[in-house]
Amino acid sequence: MRWIQEFGIFVAITLLSATIFASATQQLEIANMFERTFKMLHDEPPPRESGQRDNSRATPKFLWIEQKLDNFNVSDTRTWQMRYMANNEFYQEGGPFFIFVSGEWEISTRYMTGGHFYDMAKEHNGYLFNTEHRYYGKSRPTINMDNENIQYLGVRQALADLAHFIEEMHATIPGASQSKVIIAGRSYSASMVTWFKKLYPQLANGVWASSAPLNAKVNFIEYKEITGESIRLVGGEECYKRIENGIAQMEALFENKEGAKVKAMLQMCDAFDESNDLDLWTLFSEISDIFAGIVQTHEAGQIEGVCGRIMNGRDDISGLASYLLEKFASKGCNDLSYKAVLAKLIDSTFSDSIMRQWTYQTCNEFGWYQTSGSKNQPFGTKFPVTLYTQMCSDIFGDKFIPTFINNQINATNELFGGLEPNVENVYFSHGQLDPWRALGIQDGPQATVIPLHAHCKDFDSISNNDTAPLRTAKENLAVLVRKWLSTDEDVCEEYL
């Protein structure tokens, strides 16, 4: 095939490079490669605008609150300390609580000193909080996350923690016993605040859910479909086809027993076994996740810039490979084997990584495996749902067979209602480019999809730099919050 011949010299050079380095430092870089991609997909997004902090007279404080280890076992008296942040600079007695609920990341001051939620707390003389999810950040209920201890990680436990937090703040803050409550979340925590409104409707007067996936699903094929659609929409058809063709050519090389050429192109370590399905699936899953991270975090020019670098290659496969090497950013060879990622996931010690915790929640509650099960995406065919269900079993034990995982996911939907949660006073916002919107509520009088925006891009202050649809979405939320906090239902006009 001509395209194979054209990069023959490139293959020879990179094959030599791939065999040169092997060290302890290199192994750390290998682990970090998977973690960088994972972090891009799960981290709290930074503010889009610099300098958005108000001239605050108060600095948010890191505080702790005692929680039960098992909220649903009255005979278990064990407790732990949950971390949260508090900012009372605007609070006047009787003012509302504005609680930003964090998900699978460590809490920070990012939205405690600026942004749309902060601005609304200022408008309403509110008390601003940020709560940390059990098992993430510094909120560590157990000494480690081995398979016995990690059983206390779950969304129902986290929602009960939030309920206790609100009740305790009502009871202990002067003048706050009757304070109304507005809660907000993004991504997984947007799902949380929606589900909180369902389970504890009396504790929240209004809810903002930005980019909330609500339908638990094992084989989440739509995620990579929308990832591809967003690349095509913003980066262009040529870029989409180059990615699609480059991955197809890599797959063909493996199928034709020429996988060594791909290993050379991507400077892969000898540990990668091209005849092992789990290794192949891990490789192509990682490639697809790199592009998912670009789309999910997109800012103006980001997808376009990536496409420009890929299109600079002389052909599809070399253009793709050169960009992937840039993202791997390793000084030595790249270990893209199943064992390499598994080693990170079976580590039960607490660290800055959240890969083990989040994987457990997907195995036990949500699924949300972003697979290659659809033909309507450019990332190939080689990261099936079996990769992820096998990973659950290998990490957390034999009970995590596909039947068990499916039953757990069905139980989540039965409890929370899937795409019909039957909740009031919840505002749903999504970005058009965001792959997570496929599992969220996108229609209805209190839902909006913001054109050409990605995941959770509406938390910053209303700004002249906002697109018209983004500004409208923020203003609609502000109107709703005024209505939810009003004691007179006729004070504010109806939304829309």
N, C-alpha and C positions, 0 to 999 in steps of 0.2 A: 504494500500500500504506500502511496506516495508520501502521505503525511508522516508515516513512520520513518521513511528514509530521510526526510528533511530535518528531523531533529536527532539524527544518529550521532553526530558529534557532541551535541548537548548531552545526550544520554551517557556517552563515554566519560565525559568530564565529570558529570555529577555522580556517576557510579563510583568513581575514584574518591570523590569528596565524601560520599556516604560511608565509606569504610575507614576513614582516618581516625575519627574521634570516638572515644569511649571513656567516660570518667564519672565520678560521683557528681560533679557539678553539672554535667550533661544530663544525668538522670533527674536532677532537680528541675532543669529546664523542661524536660519532657513532661513532668507532672504539671508544671506551670502552663504548658501549652494547652492542655485540656481545661485547666482552671481559668485561663484567660477567656476562652470562648464561653465557658459556663458563666463566668462573672458578667460578661457583656450581656448575656441573655437574662440575668437575674438580679443584677445590682440595682439599687435605687438610683434613678437618673439624676445627674447634677442639674442645677438650675441652668436654663438656657441663656439667661442674661446675667452678666457680671454686674456686681454693684447693686443688686436689687435690695440689699438690706436697708431697713428703715433706721433712722437714728434712734435706736432702742435705748431706753433708760434701764432696761433689765437684760441680763444675760441668761439664756435658758439654763436650767439646772438639771444635771443628771441625778435622779433619785431612784429609790427602790421601794417596792411594795411586796409584802408577803403573800404568796399564793399557795394553794393546795397542790400537791403533786398530782393527785388524781381527784378531779372535781366530781367524779361520779361514784366514788366509793366512800361512803360515810365512815366506814371503819378504818380507813387509811388516813392517819393524822399527819403524815409527812408533809412538810412545807418547803418552799424554796423562795428565793428573792428574784422578782422580776424587775427589770430596769425600765425606766421611762424618763421622759424629759418634760419639764414644765416651764412655761413662760407666762408670768402673771402681769406683764407690763401694761396691759390694757384692761385688766379685770377690775370691774366694779361689782360690789356685792349684788347678788341676784343675776349677774350676767351669765350668758350661756357658756358651755364647754365646747371647744372646738378640738376634736381628737383626731389626729392623723394616725391611723393604724398601720404599723409597719408589717411587712410580710417576711420574706426569706432573706433579709439583710440586716445589718447592724444599724441601729438608729443613729442619726446625726443631726446637726443643727441646720441642715440644708433648707428645710421648709418651716423651721421654727423662728426664723429671723427675716423671712421674706417670702414672696409668692402670693398666689391668689387666696389660698386658705388663710394665710397670715393676714392679708388685707381684710378679709371678711371678719376675722376675729377682732381686728382693730375697729372696724365699723360698728360692731355690736357689743363692744366692751367685754369681749370674751376672754376666757382662760384657755390658753393654748397648750395642748399636750401632744406628745408622740410616744406611743407605747411600743415596746419591743416584744416580738413573738417568742414564745418559749423555744428553746434549743438554738436560737439564732443570736448573733451578737454576743453580748455578755450575759444573756439570760439563760443560765444553764441549770436546769432543775436536778440533774444527776451528775455523778462524777465523770461519767463518760457516756458514749453513745453505743455501747454494745447492744446486742439484740434483745437483751432483757430490759435494759434501761430505755431504749428508744421507743418502746411501746407507748410511752406517755406523750409522745409527739403526735399531735393530731389537731385538726381544725376545730373540732368540738371542744377539746380541752382549751384551745386558745381563745375561743369565743366565750367560754365560761370565765377565763382569766379577765377578759375585757369587761364582762358584766360585773365581776367583783370590783374591778378597778373603778368603774363609774359609781357604783354604790358607795365605795370607800371615799371617793372624792366628794360626793354629795354629803357624806356624813362628817367630813373633817375640815373642809374649806369653809371659812366664815361666810355666811350669807348665801351658800350654794345649795342648800337642801332642796330647793325647787328649781334649780338651774336647768334650762333646756339643754339638749345635747345634739350637736351636729358631728357626725363622724365621716371620715373620708379615707379612701384607700386607692391604691393603684395596683394594677395587675392582680396577683393572687390576693393581696390585701383588699382589693376592690371586691373580689368574690366574698371575702370575709365580712366586709361591712354590710353587703347585701344579705348574706346569711344571718348576720347578727340581727338585722331588722326583722327577719322572719322568726328567729327563735326568741328574741328579747324585744318585741316591738315597743314595750313601755319604756325602755331605756334609751331610745334614740328618736328624736323628733324629725330628723332629716338625715339623708345619706347621700354622699357623692361617691360614685363608683366609676373610676376612670380605667378603662380597658379591662373590664371584668369578664373572665371566662366563667360561665355558670354551669355549663353542661359537662359533667365528668365523662370522659370517653377514652377508651383504651387506645384505639387506632385513630389518632388525630391526623388524618390525611390532609385535611383542609389547610393545616398550618403551612406546609411547604407549597401548596397550591397558591396561597395568597402571597407567600414570599416571592415566588416566581412572577406572579402577576405584578407585584410592586416593582420588581426589577425591570420588567418589560415596560411598565407605565412610565417610570422615571428615567431608567437607563437606556431604554430603547430596545427594539427587536433584535438588532445585531448583537447586543451584549447578551441578551437572553439566549440566543442561539449559540453563541460562542461557549457559554457555560454549559449548555445542554450537550453540544457536540463534544466539547473537551471531556466531560465526564463519561459520555458514551464511549469515546475512544479509549479512555482508561479502563472501563469495564471490559471492552473488547480485548484489550491486551491481556488482562487476567484470564479471560475465558479461553484465549488462544495459547495459554501457557507461556506468555511473554510478560508476566508480571514484573520480572526483574527490571524491565525498562521503566515501569511506573515507579518502582522503588528507587531507581536511580534519579529520575526526574524530581522526585519529592525528597531526595536525600534521606531515605528511610533506613532505620536500623535493621540489622540482621535478624533481630527478634521477631520481626513481622513475617508471618507464615502465609504466603500467598495461596496456599491450598486450604487454609483454615477459614471457614465461613465467618466465624466470629471476628477474626482479624479484618477480613474484607469489609464486613458490615460496620465495624468500628471506624475504619478509614473513611468510608463514604458518608457515614453519619457525621463525622467531624467536619468534613468538607462542606456538607449542607448546612451545618450549624454555624460555620464561619459566615456564610452568606446570610443566614437568618439573623445573626447579630448585626450585620451591616444594615439590613432592612429595619429591624426592630428599633434600632437606635437612630434611625435616619434623621439628619438635619439637612437643610438645603445644601446641595452640592456633594453630599456624602456618597450616595449611590452612583451619581454621575462620575465622581472621581475614581471609584473602584472600577467602574466599567471602562473608563479611559485607560487605566493601567492594564486591564485585561486585553483590551483591543489593541494595545501597542505590541502585543506578541505577533510573531510572524504567521502563526496559525492557531487554531483553536486550542489544541492540547498544550502547546508551549506557552501561550498567553495565560491559560488557566494555571499551569504549573508554576510559572514565575510569580504570579500573584499569591498563590498558596505558600510558596517558600517565604515570601515577604511576611505573611501572617504567622507562619510557624516561628520565625525569628529565632532559630536555634543556632548555636555556634558549632554544633556537631550534627550527628544524625538525629532524625525524628522518629521516635518510637510511637507509632500509631497503632500498636497492637491492642487487642482486647485485654491482655494481662496488665498492660500499662495503666489503662483507665480503671480496671478493677482494683488494682493495688491502692489507688486513691480512695475508692469507694468503700473498701473494707476496713479502712483505718477508722477506729471508733473513738479516737481522742479528739477533744475539742481543739479547733484551730480557726484560722481566718477563713478556711474553706467551708462552704455550705453544701458541697456536692452530696455528701452522704445523707444529710437531713432531707434535702429536697427529693432525692431519689426515693427515700423511704416513703415520703408522703405521696409520691406518684404511684408507688407500688401498692400502697395501703388504702388510698383514698380517691385519687384523681385520674390515674392513667396519663392522658395528655401526651402520649408518645408520638412524636412528630416524624412519622414514618414515610417511606417511599412507596406507600400503597396506592398512590394515584399516578396515572400516566400524564396528568395535566400539571406537571411540574418539571423543571429542568435538571433535577439532581440525581437522576438515575433510578435504579431499581434495587439497590443493594444496602438498604437499611430497613429491613422489615420489622414488624412488631415483635417477632421472635427474639430479636436482639435484646430488646428492653425487658421482656418478660423473663428471658434467661438470666439477665443481669439481676433482676429481683431475687430469683432463687439463689444465685451464686453469692449474693451479698447477705441476704436476710434469712435464708433457710428454706428448707424443702417445702414448707407449707405454701410458699409463694409460687404456686403453679398457676397457669393461665386461668383455670376455673376459679380459684380463690381470688385472684386479682379482679376478674370480671364481677364476681359477687360483691367485692368491696366497692367497686365503682358504682354498681347498681344501687347499693345501699346509700351511697352519697347522694345520688340523684333522687332516691325515694325520700330522703330526709329533707333535702333543700328544694326539690321541685325542678331541677334542671333549668330549662329556659322558661319555665312558668313558676317562678318562686312565690308569686302571689304576695307581693309586698307593696306598701304605699310609701310615698314621700322618699323615693329613691331616684336619683338622676344618673343616667348611664351615658357616658361619653366614650367614644372610640375614635381612633385615627383610621382613615381609609387604608393606609398602607400597612396597618398592624395585623399580622397574621392571627393574633388572639381574638380578634373581633368575630371570627367564625363561630365561636362558642359563647357569644354574648348576645344580649338584647340590643338590637340595632334599630328597631322600629317602635313607634309609640310616642305619645305626647311628652314624655320625659326621657327621651333617648335621642342622641345625635351622633352622626358620623362626620368627622371633620375632614374635608377633602385634603389629600396630599400631605397628611400628617401621620406620624408613626405612633409608637407605643407610649402612652402617658405623657403627651406633650402639652398638656393644658394646665399644669400646676403653677406656672409662673404668673406674675402679676399681669393684669391687663395692660397692654402696651401698644404704642403706635406702630411697633414692629410686627404686631399680630396680623395675620391674614384676616380678611373680613369674616370668614366662617369661624375661625378660631376665636376671635373677639366676641362674636355673637354667642358662641357656646359658653364662654366664660360669663358673659352678661346674663344669659338665661339662668345659669346656676345662681348667680348673685340674687336675682329676682326670687328664685325659689327659696333660697335661704331666708330672705326677708319674710317671705310668706310663712315658712315653717316656724319662725321665731316670733311671729306676730301673735298678739293675744286677740286681735280682731281679724277674723277671716276675710273681712271686706276691705282691709287696709290696702292690700296689694292686689293688683290685677292678676287674673289667671295667667299661668304660663302659656305662652303662645296664644 
